Amino acid sequence: MSDVPTYTCGQCHYNFNHGAHVCQGCRGTIVYGATQREVSEAQKLWGFSFGLIALIGFHTIPMYLNSSFNWSLPTGTDILP
């Protein structure tokens, strides 16, 4: 029994051992892990998500604190000129 992990090609379903660079079934290039494009897309998605959550937080958290504790914190719309 071999300790080398085996994988299956997503295109042709050919089984290959870890370390292979070309699929023997479809002759496609084997990439381990995420490609640069996938990493870039994930970074864009996380950046957009964080920005959206931050914008919502800057508006709703002060509104909640103002209504719950009778404070007068500026909300996101009060800060803008």
Secondary structure, DSSP 4 states (H G I P E B T S, - for coil): ---S-EEE-TTT--EEETT-SB-TTT-PBP--S--HHHHHHHHHHHHHHHHHHHHHHHHHHHHHHHHHH------HHHH--
